[in-house]
Amino acid sequence: MRLIKRISLLSELFYKHQDNWILTIFWNSLYTAFFLLPLGINLPTPFFIVSILLGLIHIFRFKKKFKIDDKALLLFPLYFVIMVCSLLYTENLSAGIALVQRSLSLLFFPIIFLFVKEDASTVKKLFEFLLYGLILSFFLNFVLACYTVVGIINTEMSSLEMSAEGMSLLMYTLSDGLTNFLGAEFSSLVNPNYVSLYILLVLSYYLKNQLQSRLQAFIVFILFLYLFLLASIAAYLILFIVSIMLISKITNKSQKYTMVLMFFLGCIVFLQNPRVFDFYTNVTSIDRTLEIDNTSIERSRLLTWDASIKLIAKAPIFGYGIGDTNTVLVEKYKDLNYVLNYQNQYNAHNQFLQTFLQTGIIGFAVLLNVFIVLAFRMNRSRNEIAVFVILFISLFFESMLVRFNGIVFFSIVIPLLLKKRSILSSRIIRNDAATKEF
């Protein structure tokens, strides 16, 4: 009986549509893909492809007269068309075509969501499955980090002598091994900046209601711990800004004082992260080693933006094409003697700059317009504003529309947010167009 009950509860997590098996598989494929997203890009890709194919099939089966109610959703397909047009003046066609292939979801998902009428409970499950994937990825990364540290210790102990010097060396090795629990070393499956974005969005969605159980409190604790260990400075900055915004909106004085106290305690904890101290040290010393032998990520990020802006000034109208942008950028690093950037062939690490380099002012204007429309449509609650800030600021620190992780995530989440009835609101949009309170 318990097994049957558990299977029944598990089945309730997935989408069911009695009259449309295409929509059923479409949404369940998306749920599975969002669950696997924090575990690596190769795992969810087949499910995203399945959902795109079924979404297109659903469009062709749509027999009613089509009327575009949410024209803003067409901004991403327009952005995709501009990217394709930039191939006309791209010399490195193979790199350009590869990016176009990765960006197909920017064309298909917004169009699909013009026909697929979702409801708040259906979309909520996207965030729930992403949450389950984040929890699994946290424990998986924790186990992998522990395994690595144990392996390092066993290797060192086999060659160490039992002496004061040997024990001192062992403690140093242990301390060095603990770095596997911070930053990129702790997120070997997916770039930590992307995982941090997923966590921030899940937290903003998950915390719009008060915590009502110990399990919910434990999950929130795990997410904050995960965010702490990922040590993404961009994520810390976003969390800082969003926290101030949310606290300023609280009207109850006693509740506001409590949240302010928790905010300062949280700041103290996060500032104790060794990577934050490293960031401060590297940034404060940037003027002494600006152009030679750059050794820190912080310096390289600023130098990347500097090189990007200088290139934009030379080709502001059409850019350099999506296939040639990184090549031109790397050559600029070489000319400016930005050694670390040149060796690692960094992209712009800022989607707005990346887009300007790829497609010029036209593509930049379209991308910016996406967020202008989003800002107007997401100002009804502090929760919506927080989500907007998370998405908008994240583009200033990463070229999110270069890697498939970011492309497919933005091509699904932002179109759903752009719809006139927000997925974060309290109204449900039923698939049969009927509505009722959530």
NORFEN-V600538 format. One record per backbone hydrogen bond with DSSP energy under -1.0 kcal/mol. CO is the residue of the C=O (numbers start at 1). NH is the residue of the N-H. E is the energy in kcal/mol with one decimal. If there is no record, write none. Layout:
BEGIN
co & nh & e
CO & NH & E
CO & NH & E
END
This chain:
BEGIN
co & nh & e
1 & 5 & -2.4
2 & 6 & -2.5
3 & 7 & -2.4
4 & 8 & -2.2
5 & 9 & -2.3
6 & 10 & -2.4
7 & 11 & -2.3
8 & 12 & -1.2
10 & 13 & -1.3
20 & 24 & -1.5
21 & 25 & -2.3
22 & 26 & -2.5
23 & 27 & -2.6
24 & 28 & -2.0
25 & 29 & -2.3
26 & 30 & -1.7
27 & 31 & -2.6
28 & 32 & -2.3
29 & 33 & -2.4
30 & 34 & -2.6
31 & 35 & -2.0
32 & 36 & -1.9
33 & 37 & -1.1
36 & 39 & -1.8
37 & 40 & -1.1
41 & 45 & -1.2
44 & 48 & -2.0
45 & 49 & -2.3
46 & 50 & -2.2
47 & 51 & -2.2
48 & 52 & -2.0
49 & 53 & -2.4
50 & 54 & -2.5
51 & 55 & -2.2
52 & 56 & -2.3
53 & 57 & -2.1
54 & 58 & -2.4
55 & 59 & -1.6
56 & 60 & -1.9
57 & 61 & -1.3
59 & 62 & -1.2
70 & 73 & -1.7
71 & 74 & -1.9
72 & 75 & -1.7
74 & 78 & -2.0
75 & 79 & -2.2
76 & 80 & -2.4
77 & 81 & -2.3
78 & 82 & -2.2
79 & 83 & -1.9
80 & 84 & -2.3
81 & 85 & -2.4
82 & 86 & -1.5
84 & 87 & -1.5
85 & 88 & -1.8
87 & 90 & -1.3
91 & 93 & -1.8
92 & 96 & -1.9
93 & 97 & -3.3
94 & 98 & -1.8
95 & 99 & -1.8
96 & 100 & -2.2
97 & 101 & -2.5
98 & 102 & -1.9
99 & 103 & -1.4
101 & 104 & -1.2
103 & 106 & -1.7
104 & 108 & -2.4
105 & 109 & -1.7
108 & 112 & -2.7
109 & 113 & -2.4
111 & 114 & -1.1
112 & 115 & -1.4
112 & 116 & -2.5
119 & 123 & -2.3
120 & 124 & -2.3
121 & 125 & -1.1
123 & 126 & -1.1
123 & 127 & -1.1
124 & 128 & -1.9
125 & 129 & -2.8
126 & 130 & -2.0
127 & 131 & -2.2
128 & 132 & -2.3
129 & 133 & -2.2
130 & 134 & -2.2
131 & 135 & -2.4
132 & 136 & -2.3
133 & 137 & -2.6
134 & 138 & -2.3
135 & 139 & -2.0
136 & 140 & -2.4
137 & 141 & -2.8
138 & 142 & -2.3
139 & 143 & -2.3
140 & 144 & -2.4
141 & 145 & -2.4
142 & 146 & -2.4
143 & 147 & -2.6
144 & 148 & -2.2
145 & 149 & -2.4
146 & 150 & -2.7
147 & 151 & -2.1
148 & 152 & -2.1
149 & 153 & -2.5
150 & 154 & -2.7
151 & 155 & -2.0
152 & 156 & -2.2
153 & 157 & -2.9
154 & 158 & -1.5
156 & 159 & -1.1
161 & 163 & -1.9
163 & 167 & -2.9
164 & 168 & -2.1
165 & 169 & -2.1
166 & 170 & -2.0
167 & 171 & -2.4
168 & 172 & -1.9
169 & 173 & -2.3
170 & 174 & -2.5
171 & 175 & -2.5
172 & 176 & -2.6
173 & 177 & -2.3
174 & 178 & -1.4
176 & 179 & -1.2
177 & 180 & -1.9
178 & 181 & -2.0
179 & 182 & -1.7
183 & 186 & -1.2
191 & 195 & -1.9
192 & 196 & -2.5
193 & 197 & -1.6
194 & 198 & -2.3
195 & 199 & -2.4
196 & 200 & -2.5
197 & 201 & -2.3
198 & 202 & -2.4
199 & 203 & -2.8
200 & 204 & -2.3
201 & 205 & -1.9
202 & 206 & -3.3
203 & 207 & -2.5
213 & 217 & -1.8
214 & 218 & -2.5
215 & 219 & -2.3
216 & 220 & -2.3
217 & 221 & -2.2
218 & 222 & -2.4
219 & 223 & -2.3
220 & 224 & -2.4
221 & 225 & -2.5
222 & 226 & -2.8
223 & 227 & -2.4
224 & 228 & -2.2
225 & 229 & -2.5
226 & 230 & -2.1
229 & 183 & -2.7
232 & 236 & -2.3
233 & 237 & -2.4
234 & 238 & -2.3
235 & 239 & -2.7
236 & 240 & -2.3
237 & 241 & -2.4
238 & 242 & -2.8
239 & 243 & -2.3
240 & 244 & -1.9
241 & 245 & -2.2
242 & 246 & -2.7
243 & 247 & -2.5
244 & 248 & -2.2
247 & 250 & -1.4
252 & 256 & -2.3
253 & 257 & -2.6
254 & 258 & -1.9
255 & 259 & -2.2
256 & 260 & -2.4
257 & 261 & -2.3
258 & 262 & -2.4
259 & 263 & -2.3
260 & 264 & -2.3
261 & 265 & -2.3
262 & 266 & -2.5
263 & 267 & -2.3
264 & 268 & -2.2
265 & 269 & -2.1
266 & 270 & -2.7
267 & 271 & -2.4
270 & 273 & -1.3
273 & 276 & -1.4
273 & 277 & -1.3
274 & 278 & -2.2
275 & 279 & -2.2
276 & 280 & -2.3
277 & 281 & -2.5
278 & 282 & -2.6
279 & 283 & -2.4
280 & 284 & -2.4
283 & 286 & -1.4
285 & 288 & -1.2
296 & 300 & -2.2
297 & 301 & -2.3
298 & 302 & -1.8
299 & 303 & -2.4
300 & 304 & -2.1
301 & 305 & -1.9
302 & 306 & -2.0
303 & 307 & -2.4
304 & 308 & -2.4
305 & 309 & -2.5
306 & 310 & -1.8
307 & 311 & -1.8
308 & 312 & -2.5
309 & 313 & -1.8
311 & 315 & -1.1
316 & 361 & -1.8
321 & 325 & -1.4
324 & 328 & -2.8
325 & 329 & -2.4
326 & 330 & -2.5
327 & 331 & -2.1
328 & 332 & -1.7
329 & 333 & -2.0
330 & 334 & -1.9
331 & 335 & -2.2
332 & 336 & -2.3
333 & 338 & -2.8
337 & 339 & -1.4
338 & 342 & -2.3
339 & 343 & -2.7
340 & 344 & -2.1
341 & 345 & -1.0
341 & 346 & -1.4
350 & 354 & -3.0
351 & 355 & -2.8
352 & 356 & -2.0
353 & 357 & -2.4
354 & 358 & -2.1
355 & 359 & -3.0
356 & 360 & -1.5
357 & 320 & -3.6
358 & 321 & -1.6
360 & 364 & -1.9
361 & 365 & -2.3
362 & 366 & -1.9
363 & 367 & -2.4
364 & 368 & -2.6
365 & 369 & -2.2
366 & 370 & -1.7
367 & 371 & -1.2
368 & 372 & -1.7
369 & 373 & -2.6
370 & 374 & -1.9
371 & 375 & -2.1
372 & 376 & -1.7
373 & 377 & -1.8
374 & 378 & -1.2
381 & 385 & -2.1
382 & 386 & -2.1
383 & 387 & -1.9
384 & 388 & -2.3
385 & 389 & -2.5
386 & 390 & -2.2
387 & 391 & -2.3
388 & 392 & -2.9
389 & 393 & -2.6
390 & 394 & -1.6
393 & 396 & -1.8
394 & 397 & -1.0
395 & 351 & -2.5
398 & 351 & -1.2
398 & 400 & -1.6
399 & 402 & -1.2
403 & 407 & -2.5
404 & 408 & -2.4
405 & 409 & -1.1
406 & 410 & -2.6
407 & 411 & -2.3
409 & 413 & -2.7
410 & 414 & -1.4
412 & 416 & -1.4
413 & 417 & -1.8
414 & 418 & -2.3
422 & 425 & -1.1
426 & 438 & -2.1
430 & 433 & -2.0
434 & 430 & -2.2
436 & 428 & -1.6
END
